Amino acid sequence: MKPQSSKMKKANRCMKYVYRSLSIIFIFLVLGASTMSFSKQFIPANNPFIQYYGRWDMTDSLHPRHSWPGVYLFAEFSGTSVGIRMTDSINYYNVYIDGKFLKVLHATIRGEADYILSDSLANTRHTLLFSKRNIMFDAVFSISGLLLDESAELLRPSAKPIRKIEFIGDSFTAAESNEATVQELPWEGRFPVTNIDKGFAAIVARHYNAQYQTTCRSGAGMVCDWQGKVDATIPKLFNRALMEAPEPKWDFKQWIPNLVVICLGLNDHSGLKEKDGTVTEEKSAVFRKEYHDFITTVRTIYPGVTILAVAAYPEWIQKNVQQIVDEERQNGNKDIYYTHFDDFPDGYVANGHPTVETHRKISDQLIHAMDQLKIFGDKE
């Protein structure tokens, strides 16, 4: 082996210096990142100043779980930044700071992970509203807590709205695919273009300054799903804290609505109809009986609640739901009302789901009907 020349020795010394420098920089970055991470103050999910809305399984209060659509949380805090720690690698969330939409967060990391929601706020009091946009089957997700500046505080939040509305329905209530721009989408393709905050349920709730809960499942009906299957109807899922898990049961006493809005029948119409597109009177009678039974269930678990039965545009749904409400009222049940919404030509995307604009039109019709019926008396 030939001895190294002076130039080679000098080059090797330079390379060693570069490697040492890079190693020092790498260590500094790692330590710096760790320091930044540890400088954030972790607020556990069971902090009483975090307000949860919708169906959450609070069995483990340090890791509240959810799977129904439309869940959201609200908090008020001080400092210049806010983040969230959660277990979710699928869903999309709307982030609102100080009442204004900031961004969509797409959870992508498997296992428990931290997500910074905003890190450039003025050092003052702020509000956070964090809402799940889309619906998802066969999975459960959880929140572990919030992340704040080391010197910041989670503050006592404003009082919750007094009014409470529970919306019971299907993919229309879940606002599935409302931001889509094409007529056909695979199931997974619907997640990023679903925004329940721009669905008729959320719009109606905001109009009346009400808390809301969306107990709805895409494809589900009162008697059957859109294919005629009877395993996952809303009455069968209604007592669940998690949409497709039989346990734990939902504690209906923890959140009692003033108004229950039922908007079902689209999938029943699809699943019950014959090849010629009609539904026999025998099957229609089954639908009406199941609907009556479900109304009795709602009335039993929420004594004194007002019920609004909403029919979508198909004539079969409107005829049968109107008959159901008429029969209830004839039997002395004056706590239930009927309304419907129209069909809006060219107002549907992604396999027949209402667009954002169509949801706005539906909400306008529902609000007008509720005002006419004096569901809440005067709005204020």
C-alpha positions as CSV (number, residue, x, y, z in Angstrom):
1,M,0.0,0.0,0.0
2,K,1.4,3.4,-1.0
3,P,1.8,6.0,1.8
4,Q,-0.7,8.8,1.6
5,S,0.4,12.0,0.1
6,S,0.3,15.3,2.1
7,K,-2.7,16.3,-0.1
8,M,-4.5,13.1,0.8
9,K,-3.9,13.6,4.5
10,K,-5.1,17.1,4.3
11,A,-8.3,16.0,2.5
12,N,-8.9,13.3,5.1
13,R,-8.5,15.8,7.9
14,C,-11.0,18.1,6.1
15,M,-13.5,15.2,5.7
16,K,-13.2,14.3,9.4
17,Y,-13.9,17.9,10.3
18,V,-16.9,18.0,8.1
19,Y,-18.3,14.7,9.6
20,R,-17.7,16.0,13.1
21,S,-19.4,19.3,12.2
22,L,-22.4,17.5,10.7
23,S,-22.7,15.2,13.7
24,I,-22.7,18.2,16.0
25,I,-25.3,19.9,13.9
26,F,-27.5,16.8,13.8
27,I,-27.2,16.3,17.6
28,F,-28.1,20.0,18.1
29,L,-31.2,19.6,15.9
30,V,-32.3,16.5,17.6
31,L,-31.9,18.1,21.1
32,G,-33.5,21.2,19.8
33,A,-36.5,19.3,18.5
34,S,-36.8,17.5,21.8
35,T,-36.5,20.7,23.7
36,M,-39.2,22.2,21.5
37,S,-41.4,19.2,22.1
38,F,-40.9,19.1,25.8
39,S,-41.4,22.8,26.1
40,K,-45.0,22.3,25.2
41,Q,-47.4,21.9,28.1
42,F,-49.6,18.8,27.9
43,I,-53.2,19.2,29.1
44,P,-54.9,15.8,29.6
45,A,-58.1,15.1,27.9
46,N,-60.1,14.8,31.2
47,N,-59.4,18.5,32.0
48,P,-62.9,19.9,32.9
49,F,-62.3,23.0,30.8
50,I,-62.4,20.9,27.6
51,Q,-65.9,20.7,26.3
52,Y,-66.9,17.6,24.3
53,Y,-69.9,17.5,22.0
54,G,-71.4,14.5,20.2
55,R,-71.1,10.9,21.3
56,W,-67.8,10.3,23.0
57,D,-67.0,7.1,25.0
58,M,-65.6,8.5,28.2
59,T,-64.9,5.1,29.8
60,D,-61.2,6.1,29.8
61,S,-61.4,9.8,30.5
62,L,-57.8,10.3,29.6
63,H,-58.5,8.9,26.1
64,P,-62.1,9.7,25.1
65,R,-63.0,7.7,22.1
66,H,-65.3,8.5,19.1
67,S,-66.6,6.9,15.9
68,W,-70.0,8.6,15.2
69,P,-69.7,11.5,12.8
70,G,-69.9,15.2,13.8
71,V,-68.1,15.0,17.1
72,Y,-66.3,18.2,18.2
73,L,-64.6,19.8,21.1
74,F,-64.2,23.4,22.3
75,A,-61.6,25.0,24.6
76,E,-60.3,28.4,25.5
77,F,-56.6,29.0,26.3
78,S,-53.9,31.6,26.6
79,G,-50.5,31.7,24.8
80,T,-49.2,31.7,21.2
81,S,-49.8,28.1,20.2
82,V,-52.1,25.1,20.5
83,G,-51.8,21.5,19.5
84,I,-53.6,18.2,20.0
85,R,-52.5,14.7,20.9
86,M,-54.6,12.0,19.4
87,T,-54.7,8.5,17.9
88,D,-56.1,8.8,14.4
89,S,-54.4,8.2,11.0
90,I,-57.5,8.5,8.8
91,N,-59.9,11.4,9.5
92,Y,-60.1,15.0,8.6
93,Y,-60.8,17.8,11.0
94,N,-61.7,21.4,10.8
95,V,-59.7,23.8,13.0
96,Y,-61.2,27.1,14.1
97,I,-59.3,29.6,16.1
98,D,-61.1,32.5,17.7
99,G,-64.2,31.7,15.8
100,K,-62.6,31.7,12.3
101,F,-61.7,28.7,10.1
102,L,-58.0,28.2,10.1
103,K,-57.3,24.9,8.2
104,V,-58.2,21.3,7.7
105,L,-56.0,18.8,9.6
106,H,-55.6,15.4,8.1
107,A,-54.4,12.9,10.7
108,T,-51.8,10.6,9.1
109,I,-49.6,9.2,11.8
110,R,-50.3,5.8,13.2
111,G,-50.6,5.5,16.9
112,E,-50.7,8.4,19.4
113,A,-49.2,11.5,17.9
114,D,-49.0,15.3,18.4
115,Y,-50.3,17.8,15.8
116,I,-49.6,21.5,16.1
117,L,-52.8,23.3,15.1
118,S,-51.4,26.9,15.3
119,D,-48.1,28.3,16.5
120,S,-48.2,32.0,15.5
121,L,-51.0,33.5,17.7
122,A,-50.9,36.7,19.6
123,N,-50.1,36.1,23.3
124,T,-53.7,36.6,24.5
125,R,-56.9,34.6,25.1
126,H,-58.1,32.3,22.3
127,T,-60.8,29.8,21.5
128,L,-60.3,26.5,19.7
129,L,-63.1,24.5,18.0
130,F,-61.9,21.2,16.6
131,S,-64.5,19.2,14.6
132,K,-64.4,15.9,12.7
133,R,-65.5,16.4,9.1
134,N,-66.1,13.0,7.7
135,I,-67.8,9.7,8.5
136,M,-65.8,6.5,8.8
137,F,-66.8,2.8,9.4
138,D,-65.2,0.0,11.4
139,A,-62.7,2.2,13.4
140,V,-62.5,4.0,16.7
141,F,-60.3,7.1,17.4
142,S,-59.3,8.9,20.5
143,I,-58.1,12.2,21.9
144,S,-55.4,12.3,24.6
145,G,-55.2,16.0,25.3
146,L,-54.1,19.5,24.2
147,L,-50.7,21.1,23.9
148,L,-50.1,24.7,25.0
149,D,-47.1,27.0,25.6
150,E,-45.3,26.1,28.7
151,S,-46.5,29.3,30.5
152,A,-50.0,29.2,29.0
153,E,-53.2,28.1,30.6
154,L,-56.4,26.3,29.7
155,L,-59.1,28.8,30.7
156,R,-62.6,28.3,32.0
157,P,-64.8,28.3,28.8
158,S,-67.9,30.2,28.2
159,A,-71.1,28.5,29.1
160,K,-72.4,25.9,26.6
161,P,-75.4,26.9,24.5
162,I,-78.7,26.1,26.2
163,R,-80.5,24.6,23.2
164,K,-79.6,21.0,22.2
165,I,-80.6,19.4,18.9
166,E,-80.0,15.7,18.0
167,F,-80.0,15.0,14.3
168,I,-80.8,11.3,13.5
169,G,-80.2,10.3,9.9
170,D,-78.1,8.9,7.1
171,S,-75.4,10.1,4.7
172,F,-77.4,13.3,4.0
173,T,-77.3,14.2,7.7
174,A,-73.6,13.3,7.8
175,A,-73.0,15.7,4.8
176,E,-71.2,12.9,3.0
177,S,-69.2,14.2,-0.1
178,N,-70.7,17.6,0.0
179,E,-67.5,19.3,-1.2
180,A,-67.0,16.8,-4.1
181,T,-67.0,18.1,-7.7
182,V,-67.5,14.8,-9.5
183,Q,-70.5,12.4,-9.9
184,E,-68.7,9.2,-8.8
185,L,-66.3,8.6,-6.0
186,P,-65.0,5.5,-4.2
187,W,-65.6,5.3,-0.5
188,E,-62.1,6.4,0.6
189,G,-62.3,9.3,-1.9
190,R,-65.2,10.7,0.0
191,F,-63.3,11.4,3.2
192,P,-61.4,14.6,2.2
193,V,-64.5,16.1,0.5
194,T,-66.9,15.6,3.4
195,N,-67.4,18.6,5.6
196,I,-70.2,18.2,8.1
197,D,-69.8,21.8,9.3
198,K,-71.3,22.8,5.9
199,G,-74.1,20.2,6.2
200,F,-77.7,21.1,7.0
201,A,-77.5,19.7,10.5
202,A,-74.6,22.0,11.6
203,I,-76.1,25.0,9.7
204,V,-79.5,24.6,11.5
205,A,-77.8,24.2,14.9
206,R,-75.7,27.3,14.4
207,H,-78.8,29.3,13.3
208,Y,-80.5,28.5,16.6
209,N,-77.2,28.8,18.6
210,A,-77.6,25.2,19.7
211,Q,-75.4,22.3,20.7
212,Y,-75.8,19.4,18.3
213,Q,-75.2,15.7,18.0
214,T,-75.3,13.8,14.7
215,T,-76.4,10.3,15.3
216,C,-76.2,9.2,11.7
217,R,-74.7,6.5,9.5
218,S,-74.2,6.5,5.8
219,G,-76.4,3.9,4.0
220,A,-78.6,3.2,7.1
221,G,-82.3,3.5,7.3
222,M,-85.2,2.9,9.7
223,V,-85.9,-0.7,8.4
224,C,-82.9,-1.5,6.2
225,D,-79.9,-0.1,4.4
226,W,-79.8,0.9,0.8
227,Q,-79.2,-2.7,-0.2
228,G,-82.1,-4.1,1.8
229,K,-79.9,-5.5,4.6
230,V,-81.3,-5.2,8.2
231,D,-78.2,-5.5,10.3
232,A,-77.2,-1.9,10.8
233,T,-80.4,0.2,10.9
234,I,-80.5,3.3,13.0
235,P,-82.8,1.8,15.7
236,K,-80.4,-1.0,16.2
237,L,-77.4,1.3,16.5
238,F,-79.1,4.0,18.5
239,N,-78.0,2.9,22.0
240,R,-74.3,2.7,21.2
241,A,-71.6,5.1,22.4
242,L,-69.5,4.0,19.4
243,M,-71.3,3.6,16.1
244,E,-70.5,0.0,15.2
245,A,-69.4,-1.4,18.6
246,P,-72.2,-3.0,20.7
247,E,-70.4,-1.9,23.9
248,P,-70.3,0.4,25.7
249,K,-73.9,1.6,25.7
250,W,-74.6,5.3,25.3
251,D,-75.8,7.0,28.5
252,F,-78.8,9.0,27.3
253,K,-79.0,10.8,30.6
254,Q,-75.8,12.7,30.0
255,W,-77.1,14.7,27.1
256,I,-80.8,15.4,26.7
257,P,-81.8,17.3,23.6
258,N,-84.7,19.8,23.4
259,L,-85.3,18.7,19.8
260,V,-84.8,15.5,17.9
261,V,-84.7,15.8,14.1
262,I,-85.3,12.5,12.3
263,C,-84.4,12.4,8.6
264,L,-84.6,8.8,7.5
265,G,-86.2,7.0,4.6
266,L,-83.8,7.4,1.6
267,N,-82.1,4.1,2.2
268,D,-85.3,2.4,3.1
269,H,-86.8,3.5,-0.2
270,S,-83.8,2.1,-2.0
271,G,-83.7,-1.2,-0.1
272,L,-87.4,-1.9,0.0
273,K,-88.4,-1.0,-3.6
274,E,-89.3,-3.6,-6.2
275,K,-87.6,-3.9,-9.6
276,D,-90.1,-1.4,-11.1
277,G,-89.0,1.2,-8.5
278,T,-92.2,1.0,-6.4
279,V,-92.5,0.0,-2.7
280,T,-95.4,-2.4,-1.9
281,E,-98.0,-1.3,0.7
282,E,-97.0,-4.3,2.8
283,K,-93.4,-3.1,3.0
284,S,-94.5,0.5,3.4
285,A,-96.6,-0.6,6.4
286,V,-93.4,-2.2,7.9
287,F,-91.6,1.1,7.5
288,R,-94.3,3.0,9.2
289,K,-94.5,0.6,12.1
290,E,-90.7,0.7,12.7
291,Y,-90.9,4.5,12.5
292,H,-93.7,4.6,15.1
293,D,-91.7,2.3,17.3
294,F,-88.6,4.4,17.0
295,I,-90.6,7.5,17.9
296,T,-91.8,5.7,21.0
297,T,-88.2,4.9,21.9
298,V,-87.1,8.5,21.5
299,R,-90.0,9.8,23.5
300,T,-89.2,7.2,26.3
301,I,-85.5,8.1,26.7
302,Y,-86.1,11.8,26.3
303,P,-89.3,12.6,28.2
304,G,-90.9,15.9,27.0
305,V,-88.7,16.2,23.9
306,T,-90.0,17.8,20.7
307,I,-89.6,15.6,17.5
308,L,-89.4,16.9,14.0
309,A,-89.8,14.2,11.3
310,V,-88.2,15.4,8.1
311,A,-88.9,13.7,4.7
312,A,-86.5,13.9,1.8
313,Y,-87.8,14.6,-1.7
314,P,-89.0,11.2,-2.9
315,E,-92.8,11.1,-3.0
316,W,-92.9,7.7,-1.2
317,I,-90.9,9.1,1.8
318,Q,-93.0,12.2,2.1
319,K,-96.3,10.4,1.8
320,N,-95.3,7.8,4.5
321,V,-93.6,10.1,7.0
322,Q,-96.6,12.6,6.7
323,Q,-98.9,9.7,7.5
324,I,-96.8,8.6,10.5
325,V,-96.9,12.1,12.0
326,D,-100.6,12.4,11.3
327,E,-101.3,9.1,13.1
328,E,-99.1,10.2,16.0
329,R,-101.0,13.5,16.4
330,Q,-104.3,11.8,16.0
331,N,-103.3,9.6,18.9
332,G,-102.8,12.6,21.1
333,N,-99.0,13.0,20.6
334,K,-98.7,16.8,20.0
335,D,-94.9,16.7,20.5
336,I,-94.2,15.7,16.9
337,Y,-94.2,17.8,13.7
338,Y,-93.6,17.1,10.0
339,T,-91.7,18.9,7.3
340,H,-89.8,18.0,4.1
341,F,-87.2,19.4,1.7
342,D,-87.4,19.6,-2.0
343,D,-85.3,18.0,-4.8
344,F,-82.8,20.4,-6.2
345,P,-81.9,19.5,-9.8
346,D,-78.1,19.5,-10.5
347,G,-77.5,19.8,-6.8
348,Y,-75.9,16.4,-6.2
349,V,-72.4,14.9,-6.5
350,A,-70.5,11.7,-5.6
351,N,-73.2,9.1,-6.0
352,G,-76.2,11.3,-5.3
353,H,-75.2,13.4,-2.3
354,P,-76.1,17.0,-1.8
355,T,-73.5,19.7,-2.6
356,V,-72.6,22.4,-0.1
357,E,-75.1,24.7,-1.9
358,T,-77.8,22.1,-1.7
359,H,-77.2,21.6,2.0
360,R,-77.7,25.4,2.4
361,K,-81.0,25.2,0.5
362,I,-82.1,22.3,2.7
363,S,-81.2,24.1,5.9
364,D,-83.1,27.2,4.6
365,Q,-86.2,25.1,4.2
366,L,-85.8,23.4,7.6
367,I,-85.3,26.7,9.4
368,H,-88.3,28.3,7.7
369,A,-90.5,25.3,8.7
370,M,-89.2,25.3,12.2
371,D,-89.9,29.0,12.6
372,Q,-93.4,28.5,11.1
373,L,-94.0,25.6,13.5
374,K,-92.5,27.7,16.4
375,I,-90.3,24.8,17.4
376,F,-88.2,27.1,19.6
377,G,-90.7,29.9,19.9
378,D,-88.9,33.2,19.1
379,K,-85.4,32.5,17.9
380,E,-83.7,34.6,20.6
